């Protein structure tokens, strides 16, 4: 690097010092904002919200996929119900409700 100190005028040196002071002041202000507790808390909150949104999005996709899979088991390609699958499930569900009602009645009596 060439030595330019002897070719600059005192006015140029002063201007350079003022410019560097302004840059340094701006940098210190930026550092002050970054390490301010409110900034740190805000950044932490934003990160948490982002992680929650991501997790909820993945959960929504998983639940949506599960619902679609179950729906596909009980409907055909046109969306019409498959009675050969719905009727047995409905009978089993009705039987379970009946057993639960019978068990509740026996405990009360």
C-alpha positions in Angstrom: 0.0 0.0 0.0 1.4 3.4 -1.0 2.0 6.1 1.6 -0.4 8.9 0.7 0.0 10.9 3.9 2.4 13.4 2.3 0.1 14.1 -0.7 -3.1 14.9 1.2 -3.8 18.4 2.3 -4.8 19.1 5.9 -8.4 19.8 4.7 -8.5 16.4 3.0 -7.3 14.7 6.2 -9.9 16.6 8.3 -12.6 15.6 5.8 -11.5 12.0 6.0 -11.5 12.0 9.8 -15.1 13.5 9.8 -16.3 10.9 7.3 -14.8 8.1 9.4 -16.3 9.5 12.6 -19.7 9.6 10.9 -19.3 6.0 9.8 -18.2 5.0 13.2 -21.1 6.8 14.9 -23.5 5.1 12.5 -22.0 1.7 13.3 -22.2 2.3 17.0 -25.8 3.3 16.7 -26.6 0.1 14.8 -24.8 -2.0 17.4 -26.8 -0.2 20.1 -30.0 -1.0 18.4 -29.0 -4.6 17.9 -28.1 -5.2 21.6 -31.0 -3.3 23.0 -33.2 -5.6 25.2 -36.3 -4.7 23.3 -34.7 -5.6 20.0 -33.4 -8.9 21.4 -36.9 -9.7 22.8 -38.6 -8.8 19.6 -36.2 -11.0 17.6 -36.8 -13.9 20.0 -40.6 -13.4 19.7 -40.4 -13.3 15.9 -38.3 -16.5 15.9 -40.7 -18.3 18.2 -43.7 -17.2 16.2 -42.0 -18.4 13.0 -41.3 -21.8 14.6 -44.8 -22.1 15.8 -46.2 -21.2 12.4 -43.9 -23.8 10.8 -45.0 -26.5 13.3 -48.7 -25.7 12.9 -48.3 -25.7 9.1 -46.7 -29.2 9.2 -49.4 -30.4 11.7 -52.2 -29.1 9.4 -50.7 -30.9 6.4 -50.4 -34.1 8.4 -54.0 -33.9 9.7 -55.3 -33.0 6.3 -53.5 -36.0 4.8 -54.9 -38.3 7.4 -58.5 -37.0 6.9 -58.1 -37.4 3.1 -56.9 -41.0 3.6 -59.8 -41.8 5.8 -62.2 -40.1 3.4 -60.8 -42.1 0.5 -61.6 -45.3 2.4 -65.3 -44.4 2.6 -65.8 -42.8 -0.8 -65.2 -43.9 -4.3 -63.4 -41.9 -7.0 -66.5 -39.8 -7.8 -67.0 -38.9 -4.1 -70.0 -41.2 -3.6 -70.2 -43.1 -0.3 -69.0 -46.7 -0.2 -71.9 -48.4 1.7 -70.0 -51.7 1.8 -67.5 -50.0 4.1 -69.7 -47.4 5.9 -72.4 -49.9 7.1 -70.1 -52.2 9.0 -68.3 -49.3 10.7 -71.7 -47.8 11.6 -72.9 -51.1 13.1 -69.8 -51.5 15.2 -70.1 -47.9 16.4 -73.8 -48.4 17.3 -72.9 -51.6 19.1 -70.2 -49.9 21.1 -72.6 -47.1 22.1 -75.1 -49.7 23.1 -72.6 -51.5 25.3 -71.5 -48.3 26.9 -75.1 -47.4 27.6 -75.8 -50.8 29.1 -72.7 -50.6 31.3 -73.8 -47.2 32.6 -77.3 -48.5 33.3 -75.9 -51.5 35.3 -73.7 -49.2 37.4 -76.6 -46.9 38.3 -79.0 -49.7 39.1 
